[in-house]
Amino acid sequence: MNPQVSSYDRSIAATRSSSKVLKNTYMLLALTLLFSAFTAGVSMAMNMPYMVSLGSTIGAMLLLWFVVPRTANSASGIGVVFAVTGLLGFGLGPMLNHYLGLPNGPQLVMGAMGITAFVFLALSAYVLVTRKDFSFMGGFLMTGVLVAFVAALVALGASLLGYPMPGLSLAVSALFALLMSGMILWQTSEIVNGGETNYVLATISLYVSIYNLFTSLLHLLGFASND
């Protein structure tokens, strides 16, 4: 067997495999974003309270942590992905109602959506064109997310105790926006370069990054407009 031919064939097979994963990921991601928008609209129309929002978000996180990894290699994994994204969308409803109730609320929401879409498309296009490997960012991003999550819990706890920390909350939102941008780069690179071969896991990872990027930008824009 000619080793050069064999190496070439393996390269072609790997490229086709990553292209298939990328195609399936983007198709499923588009559907879950639409479904999430629908459930958010239902939540807004029903004027759901924040406690319901918190409950649906916790439910989504439990599914994300304990169910998605076990079902990612089966057909039921797609249903679980829709359940997670639907619950997160439903939990987003009260926040959107709050911002839309502000004097310039519609502009804030549309601005956050527009920036999120631009960042996602620009970063994804960069990776798809250059095919650059960002796998080196994985450990740094995971550490950063853990630090940001702990800081967010501290800010939330202080607020619940009657000692709000707006400076810390703002810093957490800014940190999450930067980290989620990095996650989009890293996750797309993993798909393109064959590091991620499961489109269910790839979809849920990109969705969570987009979701967190949007909510972080919404907080930042609200702060910038003194709301």
C-alpha positions, 0 to 999 in steps of 0.5 A: 500500500502506498503510504502517501495515498493512504494518508491522502485518503485519510485526510479526505475522509476526515475533511468529509466527516468534519464537514458533515458534523458542521452541517448537521450542527448548524442545521440543528442549531438553527432549529433550536434557536427558533424553538428557543425564541418560540418558548421565550415568546410563550413565556413573555405572553404568559408574563411568567414570574422570575421564580418560574424562570429560575426553575426552568433554567435550573431544569435546563442545567440539570438536563445539560449536565446529567442527561445530554452526555448520556444521550448524545450518541442516540436519537433521543439526544436530539430531543434532549437538546430541544428540551434544554434549549426550550427551557432556557428560552422559556426562562429568558421570557421574564428578563426580556419583558423587563428590558422591553418595559424600559423606555429604550427597551426594544433598542436594547434587546435588538442591539444585543441580538444584532451584536450577538449575531455579528460576533457569532457569524464573524468568529465562525467565518474566521475559523471556517476560512482560516481553519485555524486550530484554537484547541490551545484555548480550551483549558484557559476558557474552562478556567475562566468560565469557572471563575466567572460562574463563582463571581456571578454566584457571589454577586447574586448572593450579595444582592439577595442579602441586600448588598448589591454589587453592581460593579461586580455584576458588570465585570461578570457580564463583561467577562462572560461576553469575552469568554463566550466569544472565545468559546465560539472560536474554540468550539467551531475550531474543534468541529472544523479540525475534527476534535468534535465529532458529535453534532449533538454536543457541538450544537448544545455547546454553541447554543449555550455560548450564544445564549450567554453572550446575548444575556451578557450583552443585554446587561452591558447595554442596559448598564451603558444606557443607565437602565 
